[in-house]
Amino acid sequence: MIIFFVLPLLLTVVWSVFERTMFWMEPGFTLFSYENFFFSSRLENFLSSMFHSSISVICAFFIGFPIAIFIRRRVKKVAQHRVMLLFILPFMVSEIIRIFALRPILSRNGVLNSLLMDFNFIDTPISAFVFTPTGVVIGEIVSFLPFMIFSTFLALEAIPNYIFEVCADLGVNRRRMFKDILLPLAAPGLFAGSVFIFVNGIGIALIPTILGGPGSVNAGLIATQAIIALDFPLAMAVSAIMMFTLMGLLYIGHRLFNLTKLLEPIS
Amino acid sequence: MSLRDDFQPRWKLTLKWGWLSFAVFILMAPVFYTMYISFNELGFGAKYYIFTFQWYESVFSDKQLIGSLGWTMLLAIITLPIVIPFGLLSAKLYKQSQHKVGIVFVLLSPLFVPADILGSALLVFFKNLNKFFTLISEYTGIYALESWFDLGIMTAVIGLIVYTLPYVFVVIMITMARYKVEQTEAARDLGASAWRAFWEIEFPQIRAGVFSACAFVVILTFNEYTRTSLLKGGFDTFTSVLISQMLNTGMSEESYAMASIVSLVAIIIVSIILIVTAIKTEELEKITRVVKEPNK
């Protein structure tokens, strides 16, 4: 893993300052690739993909956190893992199939619009569900929601039952239980899930390619387009920027919440 | 056995179960839709729906699709015997190590690194390694070294190992969590070698996790697109055929059928694993209860 994972990612920083040649790159020191990234529309695209990923994180929090709490608090202990495993099933089907099949579901004449019109929620079909940033956000939620549920559940699982019992005995109301117990104790899981969705939202090219339409570009797409254009230093600069973003977020998360706590229930 | 606790109004519980089921349904909806299309004689986008098995009958005549499935299967077969022992060793190392943070960081970070970014970094890494080995072969005259890291099966397998190892590690860790290390210590005290203690005492108890990890590796290999497409070189994998059809000509009806078959097989395998694990867990819990309270 050190040779084929850590080393290539660290070397992206070195390769990103190499000089571009016609088909490859040669050793040297230039910040042209970073200039090419930060002083062009790529930065705007990158920031816009960050914004959309943030929306996906917020949506995944509101959909996934209640599910994780419900499984931890209301499902019997022996059945909790079984219910959690239901969310593994979608992962076992290719992401390509899942994302591509969203196209006809979300399209103007698709299943979603037909259902909304059949139930009289709308009069005319909505075309903003696909080939727009909304489509990207929907794709990200459908692809990554289980990660928010898994990581949050892992954090909640580490909370001993007696804490809930003491709260119930002391008459703590639900709002306070949520604010003072569940939210702080689930924070490592929420953070890990959020980082996963955020980083993959800005780094996976497939979702904007299939659901985003012509204007949707994220860091992953910039990197793959750079490789197709044989601009390897630019691809490496984007990879280095992504790596620093990820490492920075994980470092902050670990300092704040000690992310290794998440593995306690299984170690 | 009831899955619910009974200190909540029934309607609230039903509502929450409804929300959970709805979320699972939404996540699975694209898969169901693919299956639905695969049974339409008129194919995708048609106004009318005529049920047929026609596409399933003709799926095996699509040479490109079958060829790509063969390549994907080959990748899975090569990846499996490498990644599973790595996963086992990593899980054992994690359990015994004092520096858990470093191990977790190295083993689980690939989960967080987007596929395009890792794929691009590995692609450039392999191209550089190739240049390095070409230089060495020129100096030493050993030309067998020259094409070691040419894009092809080996580079694709390395990419898949990096991608699947975190999943294997987590799945094996979950099963290992129930294993009591004292059993290995007892076996060693009685004179068993480390290998024998592992093979005859520990492995039978974590076997379910190891087999689950094998199933996960095969399924993930079939589903993986980005890293493999960047690292595979000249041949086609199942997902690369699908994506080229999707983005260029539109998916053929046979591809919908094949995608449905692959999805269904994956779902069935995972469901079997879940059911077997559930039964085993329940049996273990029963034994634990009997040992703890023999008179009850």
Interface residues (C-beta under 8 A of the other chain):
Chain A: M1 I2 F4 F5 V6 L7 P8 L9 L11 T12 W15 W24 I63 G64 P66 I67 F70 I71 R73 R74 V75 K76 V78 A79 H81 R82 V83 L85 L86 F87 I88 L89 P90 M92 V93 S94 E95 I96 I97 R98 I99 F100 A101 L102 P104 I105 V111 V142 L145 P146 V195 F196 V199 N200 I202 G203 I204 A205 L206 T209 I210 A219 G220 L221 A223 T224 I227 F232 A235 M236 V238 S239 M242 M243 L246 L250 H254 L259 T260 L263 P265 I266 S267
Chain B: M1 S2 L3 R4 D5 Q8 L13 K16 W19 L20 A23 V24 I26 L27 M28 A29 P30 V31 Y33 T34 I37 F44 G45 Y94 K95 K100 V101 V104 F105 V106 L107 S109 P110 L111 F112 V113 P114 A115 D116 I117 L118 S120 A121 L122 L123 V124 F125 K127 N128 I158 I161 V162 L165 V170 M173 I174 A177 I219 F222 N223 Y225 T226 L230 T239 L242 I243 M246 L247 M251 A259 V262 S263 A266 I267 I269 V270 S271 L274 A278 T281 E282 E285
